[in-house]
Amino acid sequence: MKLDLIVFAVHPDDAELGCSGTVLKHIAAGKKVGIVDFTRGELGTRGTAETRDEEAAASAKILGLSVRENLRFRDGFFKNDESHQLEVVKMIRKYQPEIVLSNALHDRHPDHGRAGDLVNDACFLAGLPKVITVFEGEEQTAFRPRLTFQYIQDRYIKPDVIIDITPFMDLKIESIKAFKTQFYNPDVEGQQTYISSPEFFESVIGRAREFGKSIGATYGEGFTSRKLLGVDDLFQLR
């Protein structure tokens, strides 16, 4: 299956927090979108790897994804090395997306920046014919995505691009709440953490408002780009 857009996320729920509004917007426009999670979030204080699997599947239904996979890298200890890069290359060549979204390059959680660099390197390597990968017994064809962006997570980073997600904000919140053991939920018992506080959830909404305000919208999601971006028509910018 060829995807138009693929989201790489080191933890289940990263994509929902960072770019689910953009995912919903593009699916509504007829694009095929998928998420590839790197880990099962097994080091998370609340819940288990199994509950994360269930929550990720529930969120995938809310978002209307074409596919959601998990590479089962080791949470907290995966590396940006050859073996991990090649696994991501396989996913890029398998789905051949035009656009890739990945974790922030700098963030409070060290896994996020490492994953962002891993995806960036894998996108380049995926386009090299002499990098050989085999998937399901067949050698894959080299393929490089046209654009790679990083969604903004916990740390404030000035975006290079902001997407208006106003019509999709309610579904974005619903997809986040699918991870009921992770975020604020008075009906779920467990040790309180930084992300399970009501203040954290309000900060997610507040950031969407701030990004939206910057482009004259109610809600927005911000992205960074390592390359300069070109446009054909200045009148399409806002």
Order of alpha helices (4+ residues) and beta strands (2+ residues): beta-alpha-beta-alpha-beta-alpha-beta-alpha-beta-beta-beta-beta-alpha-alpha-beta
